[in-house]
Amino acid sequence: MPFSVYNTMSRTIEEFQPIEEGKVGMYCCGPTVYNYAHIGNLRTYVFEDVLRRVLSYAGYNVKHVMNITDVGHLTDDGDAGEDKMLKSAREKGMSVWDIASFYTDAFFRDFDALGNMRPQIICKATDHVQQMITLIQKLEEGGHTYAAGGNVYFSIDTFPDYGKLAGLHLHMDELKAGARIEVDTFKRNPKDFVLWFTNSKFGEQAMMWDSPWGRGYPGWHIECSAMSMTYLGDKFDLHCGGIDAIPVHHTNEIAQSEAATGDHPWVKYWMHGEFLLNDTGKMSKSSGSFLTLQVLIDKGYEPLDYRFFCLGAHYRTQLRFSWEALDGARSSRRNLVGRIGRLKAEAGIPSPQPGETASGYLANFTEQIFNDLNMPRALAVMWGLLKDDSVSAADKLAVLLEMDKIFGLSFDKVQPQEDSTPVEGADDPEALELVRLRAEAKKSRDFATADRLRAKLEGIGYIVTDTPSGTTLTKKEM
């Protein structure tokens, strides 16, 4: 069965064909560790984790590389503003090295809690400065750079394909490097970008290195090019990130990388995750309007509730966050966990070889995930399997565990639980009657009726949780 992905470069869905048969090189832009990751950032990492899982499921040996930007990222993508690490260190009264270490650890706590598989290679910018210097020297030798005001710039006029990823042309009034760009009088072209800063930019800093152009530090964009080439070579299969990286960061990466390699495309497939929106628009740190995973945990949600919420939307569609929507995801996941617990209690162990009907569900599931990671359709197939009374509990369990290789929702850790009727958390006669009728429907395996009754309970303001000791109703916050 062919695996297809949407390639941002071609703006079409293409059948995935790796450069080297059976192997995939995959580079994902990692965090800039000057603050906590917000849940919009984390949505991108969930998408990339699903991509890696699907590639592995398709039989590829995936080499997954992710960087940690712990130096050189300014508050504006267009080389303006101040260094984010320095700004955070000053505000918190810590050294830049301590800031980087603290927020790197915090990032991976969130990353792991969401069920993501860690990349095989995690590379810090501060450990690869020499590789960046070497790459800049190669660009310099090729006539793609110039020095001005103490800094080394990449000249986009030397790269005719500049802007091809974003679908832009070399007309300067059309090419936007970011809404907050400030004029740098040293640039020959307003869209040129810095490869190396010297002390002429901010004066002495903690994070500085010797270079042929003076003591300083690298520009943000050169980091990803140098590190990806170090571990994946100068031609690899997949480069991923958030959609906001397209017009500046990834555009500049392509320019400097392909200017250096010269005779072939640097990356074969580009994939980007869409924004998470809140009431104020795109969630971002710069606006100050963002939520962390810890905030969700403090409000009583589990990290996998948020992962389930993310799986409910295609990675290329904008996803609007609300507490009501997250409540719905939590309720659905608890329902799912309860069903799996009862299947485990009934079946004991999964079928070693599921029957024809169950295998048909798995084939449909595979078709959906191989179609540009269509997780909403994949979830629909899963719910269809759960509600199909013609499939045995052992067969359902076997297929669900196989599906969870992609979902990453820890089905294997769900404990067996017997069906039971006790209810806690409500003395509302209407709610109690609905719980009683729902329990009877489940005993008679009328799951469609049970689901309708759950929906009624949720409609009158309750979150329904099935536990080993009974059913718990939690009143929704209004």
C-alpha positions in Angstrom: 0.0 0.0 0.0 1.6 3.3 -1.0 2.3 6.0 1.6 1.6 9.5 0.5 2.3 12.9 2.0 1.6 16.5 1.3 4.9 18.2 0.1 4.9 21.9 0.9 7.5 22.4 -1.9 5.2 21.1 -4.6 1.9 21.9 -2.9 0.6 18.4 -3.9 0.2 15.1 -2.2 3.0 12.8 -3.4 3.7 9.2 -3.1 6.6 8.9 -0.6 9.7 7.5 -2.2 12.9 7.8 0.0 16.2 8.6 -1.5 17.7 5.3 -0.2 15.4 2.3 -0.3 14.2 1.3 3.2 15.7 4.2 5.0 14.4 7.7 5.9 16.4 10.7 7.1 14.0 13.1 9.0 15.0 16.4 10.5 12.6 18.4 12.7 13.1 21.9 14.0 13.4 21.7 17.7 12.7 24.3 20.5 14.4 27.5 21.2 15.0 26.9 24.9 14.4 30.3 26.5 10.9 29.6 27.8 8.4 26.8 28.3 7.0 25.2 25.1 3.3 26.2 24.7 0.7 23.7 23.6 0.7 25.1 20.1 4.4 24.2 19.8 3.6 20.8 21.3 1.0 20.1 18.6 3.7 20.2 16.0 5.8 17.7 17.9 2.8 15.4 18.2 2.3 15.6 14.4 6.0 14.8 13.8 5.8 11.9 16.2 2.8 10.4 14.3 4.8 10.9 11.1 7.7 9.0 12.5 5.5 6.2 13.8 3.7 5.8 10.4 7.1 5.7 8.6 8.3 3.0 10.9 4.9 1.2 10.5 5.4 1.3 6.7 8.7 -0.6 7.2 11.2 2.2 6.9 14.3 2.5 9.2 13.9 6.1 10.3 16.8 8.3 11.5 15.1 11.2 13.3 17.2 14.3 14.1 16.0 17.3 16.2 18.0 20.4 17.2 17.9 22.4 20.3 18.4 26.1 19.6 20.3 27.3 22.7 22.0 30.3 21.1 21.5 32.9 18.5 17.7 33.1 18.0 16.6 36.8 18.0 13.2 38.1 19.0 12.5 38.7 15.3 13.0 36.2 12.5 14.3 39.0 10.3 17.6 39.5 12.3 16.0 42.3 14.4 15.4 42.6 18.1 17.6 41.0 20.8 18.7 37.5 21.6 15.9 35.5 23.2 18.3 33.6 25.5 19.9 36.9 26.8 16.5 38.5 27.3 15.2 35.5 29.3 18.4 35.3 31.4 18.2 38.9 32.3 14.5 38.7 33.2 15.0 35.6 35.4 18.3 36.5 36.9 20.0 33.4 35.6 23.0 32.7 33.3 22.2 31.9 29.6 23.7 28.5 30.1 21.4 27.8 33.1 18.4 29.1 31.1 19.2 26.7 28.2 19.6 23.7 30.5 16.4 24.5 32.6 14.1 24.9 29.6 15.6 22.0 27.7 14.7 19.7 30.6 11.3 21.3 30.8 10.7 20.7 27.1 11.5 17.0 27.3 9.3 16.5 30.3 6.4 17.7 28.2 7.6 15.9 25.1 7.8 12.6 27.0 4.5 13.1 28.8 2.7 13.4 25.5 3.8 9.9 24.5 6.3 11.2 21.8 9.2 9.0 20.9 12.5 10.8 21.4 14.6 11.4 18.2 17.6 9.2 17.9 19.8 12.3 17.6 19.2 15.4 19.6 21.8 18.1 18.8 22.4 21.4 20.6 23.5 24.4 18.6 26.2 25.2 21.1 27.9 21.8 20.4 28.0 22.4 16.6 29.4 25.9 16.2 32.5 24.7 14.3 30.2 22.9 11.8 28.4 26.2 11.3 31.7 28.1 10.8 32.8 25.5 8.2 29.5 25.8 6.3 29.7 29.7 6.3 33.3 29.4 4.9 32.0 27.2 2.1 29.3 29.8 1.3 32.0 32.5 1.4 34.2 30.5 -1.0 31.2 30.2 -3.4 30.6 34.0 -3.5 27.3 33.9 -1.5 28.4 36.1 1.4 29.6 39.6 2.3 30.8 41.2 5.5 29.4 44.5 6.7 29.3 46.3 10.0 31.1 43.4 11.6 28.6 40.8 10.5 28.6 38.2 7.8 25.5 38.1 5.5 24.0 35.7 3.0 23.2 37.5 -0.3 19.9 36.2 -1.6 20.7 37.8 -5.0 23.3 34.9 -5.5 20.5 32.3 -5.2 17.9 32.6 -8.0 15.5 30.2 -6.4 15.1 32.1 -3.2 11.6 32.0 -1.9 10.5 28.8 -3.8 9.2 27.0 -0.7 6.9 29.9 0.2 5.8 30.4 -3.4 7.3 33.9 -3.5 9.1 35.8 -6.2 12.2 37.9 -6.0 10.2 41.1 -6.1 11.1 42.8 -2.9 7.6 44.3 -2.3 6.2 40.7 -2.3 8.8 38.9 -0.3 8.0 39.4 3.4 10.5 38.4 6.0 8.2 39.0 9.0 5.7 41.6 10.2 8.2 43.1 12.7 11.2 43.4 10.5 13.5 46.4 11.1 15.8 48.0 8.6 19.4 46.8 8.8 21.4 49.5 7.0 24.3 47.1 6.5 22.2 44.7 4.3 22.6 45.1 0.5 19.2 43.6 0.1 16.5 43.9 2.8 15.9 40.2 2.8 19.6 39.2 3.1 20.2 37.5 6.5 23.0 37.1 9.0 25.2 34.0 9.1 27.5 35.2 11.8 27.2 38.1 14.3 30.3 39.7 15.9 30.5 41.8 19.0 29.3 44.8 16.8 25.7 43.6 17.3 25.3 43.6 21.1 28.8 43.9 22.6 30.2 41.2 24.9 28.0 38.2 25.6 28.3 35.0 27.5 27.8 32.8 24.4 30.5 33.8 21.9 33.1 31.9 19.9 36.2 32.7 17.9 35.8 32.7 14.1 37.5 33.9 11.0 35.3 36.9 11.0 35.8 37.8 14.7 34.5 36.7 18.1 30.8 36.3 18.0 28.0 33.8 17.5 26.0 32.2 14.6 22.8 33.4 13.1 19.7 31.3 13.8 19.2 29.9 10.3 22.7 28.5 9.8 22.2 26.2 12.8 19.7 23.9 11.2 21.5 23.6 7.9 24.8 22.7 9.6 23.4 20.2 12.1 21.1 18.5 9.6 24.0 18.0 7.1 26.2 16.7 9.9 23.8 13.9 10.7 21.9 13.3 7.5 24.2 14.4 4.7 23.7 17.1 2.1 20.6 15.4 0.7 17.9 13.8 2.8 14.2 12.9 2.7 12.1 14.9 5.2 12.3 18.3 6.9 9.4 19.2 9.3 8.3 22.1 11.4 5.5 24.5 12.1 3.9 26.4 9.2 5.2 29.7 10.6 8.8 28.5 9.7 8.0 28.5 5.9 8.4 32.2 4.9 11.7 33.0 6.7 13.5 30.2 8.6 12.9 27.3 6.1 13.2 29.7 3.1 16.6 30.9 4.4 17.7 27.3 5.3 17.1 26.2 1.7 19.0 29.2 0.2 22.1 28.7 2.2 22.0 24.9 2.1 21.5 24.6 -1.7 23.9 27.4 -2.4 26.5 25.3 -0.5 25.7 22.0 -2.1 25.2 23.5 -5.5 23.9 20.7 -7.7 20.9 19.1 -6.1 17.9 19.8 -3.9 18.8 19.7 -0.2 15.5 18.1 1.0 13.0 16.0 -1.0 9.9 16.4 1.1 8.8 19.4 3.3 6.0 18.9 5.8 4.5 21.5 8.1 2.0 21.5 10.9 -0.8 24.1 11.1 -1.4 26.5 13.9 -3.2 25.9 17.2 -5.6 28.9 17.7 -7.1 30.4 20.8 -9.5 33.2 21.3 -6.8 35.8 20.4 -5.6 34.0 17.3 -2.4 32.0 16.9 -0.9 30.9 20.2 2.6 32.4 20.6 5.1 33.3 23.3 5.6 36.8 21.9 2.0 37.8 22.6 2.1 36.4 26.1 -1.1 34.6 25.4 -0.2 30.9 25.6 -0.9 27.8 27.6 1.7 25.3 28.8 1.1 21.6 29.3 1.5 22.1 33.0 -1.4 24.5 33.1 -3.6 21.7 31.6 -2.3 19.2 34.1 -3.0 21.6 37.0 -6.6 21.9 35.8 -7.0 18.1 36.0 -6.3 17.0 32.5 -3.8 14.2 31.6 -1.2 14.8 28.9 -2.7 12.1 26.8 -6.0 14.0 26.8 -4.2 16.8 24.9 -2.6 14.2 22.6 -6.0 12.8 21.8 -7.3 16.3 21.2 -4.5 16.9 18.7 -5.2 13.6 16.9 -8.8 14.7 16.3 -7.7 17.2 13.6 -5.6 16.8 10.5 -2.1 18.2 11.0 -2.6 20.5 8.0 -5.8 22.1 9.4 -5.9 24.8 12.0 -7.1 23.6 15.4 -9.0 25.9 17.7 -8.4 25.3 21.4 -11.1 25.8 24.0 -11.7 24.2 27.4 -15.0 22.8 26.1 -13.2 21.1 23.2 -10.5 19.7 25.6 -13.3 18.5 27.9 -14.8 16.6 25.0 -11.4 15.0 24.1 -10.9 14.0 27.8 -14.4 12.4 27.9 -13.9 10.5 24.7 -10.5 9.2 25.8 -11.9 8.1 29.1 -14.6 6.3 27.3 -12.0 4.7 25.1 -9.9 3.6 28.0 -13.0 2.2 29.7 -13.9 0.1 26.6 -10.3 -1.2 26.3 -10.3 -2.1 30.0 -13.5 -4.1 29.6 -12.2 -5.8 26.4 -9.1 -6.9 28.4 -11.2 -8.2 31.2 -13.4 -10.1 28.7 -10.7 -11.4 26.4 -7.8 -11.9 28.7 -5.3 -11.7 25.8 -5.5 -10.4 22.3 -6.0 -12.8 19.3 -2.7 -13.9 17.9 -4.3 -13.8 14.4 -7.4 -11.5 14.1 -10.3 -12.7 11.9 -11.3 -11.4 8.5 -13.6 -8.6 9.8 -11.1 -7.3 12.4 -8.4 -7.4 9.8 -10.6 -5.4 7.4 -10.7 -2.6 10.0 -6.9 -2.7 10.3 -6.5 -2.5 6.5 -8.9 0.5 6.4 -6.9 2.1 9.3 -3.7 1.6 7.4 -5.2 3.2 4.3 -6.1 6.3 6.3 -2.7 6.8 8.0 -0.9 6.2 4.7 -3.1 9.0 3.2 -1.1 12.0 4.4 -1.6 11.0 8.1 -5.4 11.2 8.1 -5.8 10.7 11.9 -9.4 11.9 12.2 -10.4 9.1 9.7 -8.1 6.7 11.5 -9.9 7.5 14.8 -13.3 7.0 13.1 -12.2 3.5 12.0 -11.1 2.7 15.5 -14.6 3.7 16.9 -16.2 1.7 14.2 -14.3 -1.4 15.3 -15.2 -0.8 19.0 -18.9 -0.6 18.2 -19.0 -3.7 15.9 -20.6 -6.5 17.9 -19.7 -9.0 15.3 -16.0 -8.7 16.2 -14.8 -10.7 19.3 -13.2 -8.9 22.2 -9.9 -10.7 21.6 -9.9 -9.6 17.9 -10.7 -6.0 18.9 -8.0 -6.0 21.4 -5.4 -7.2 18.9 -6.3 -4.6 16.3 -6.5 -1.8 18.9 -3.0 -2.5 20.1 -1.8 -2.5 16.5 -3.5 0.9 15.9 -1.9 2.3 19.0 1.5 1.9 17.4 0.4 5.1 15.6 -1.9 6.7 18.1 0.7 6.5 20.9 -2.1 6.5 23.6 -0.6 3.7 25.8 -3.4 1.2 25.2 -1.0 -1.5 26.5 -1.0 0.1 29.9 -4.8 0.1 30.4 -5.8 -2.2 33.2 -8.6 -4.8 32.8 -11.8 -3.6 34.4 -15.2 -5.3 34.9 -18.4 -3.5 34.0 -20.1 -2.1 37.1 -23.0 0.1 37.9 -22.1 2.2 41.0 -22.0 5.9 40.4 -20.3 8.7 42.2 -20.4 12.4 41.8 -24.1 13.1 41.4 -27.4 13.0 43.3 -29.4 14.3 40.3 -32.2 11.8 39.7 -32.1 12.4 36.0 -28.4 11.7 35.8 -28.6 8.6 38.0 -31.4 7.2 35.8 -29.3 7.8 32.7 -26.4 6.0 34.3 -28.6 3.1 35.2 -30.0 2.8 31.7 -26.5 3.1 30.2 -25.3 0.3 32.4 -28.1 -2.0 31.2 -27.4 -1.1 27.6 -23.7 -2.0 28.0 -24.6 -5.3 29.7 -26.8 -6.2 26.7 -24.0 -5.0 24.4 -26.1 -2.2 22.9 -23.2 0.1 22.7 -25.0 2.5 20.3 -27.7 3.2 23.0 -24.9 3.4 25.7 -23.2 6.1 23.6 -26.4 8.1 23.2 -27.0 8.0 26.9 -23.4 9.1 27.6 -24.1 12.0 25.2 -27.2 12.9 27.1 -25.3 13.0 30.4 -22.7 15.2 28.8 -25.5 17.4 27.4 -26.8 18.0 30.9 -23.4 19.0 32.1 -21.5 15.9 33.3 -18.2 14.4 32.3 -18.6 10.6 32.4 -15.7 8.5 33.6 -15.9 4.7 33.7 -13.5 3.3 36.4 -12.9 -0.2 37.8 -15.1 0.7 40.8 -18.0 2.2 38.8 -19.1 5.3 36.9 -18.0 8.8 38.1 -19.9 11.9 37.0 -18.0 15.2 37.2 -19.9 18.4 36.8 -18.5 20.5 34.0 -17.2 24.0 34.9 -19.5 26.6 33.5 
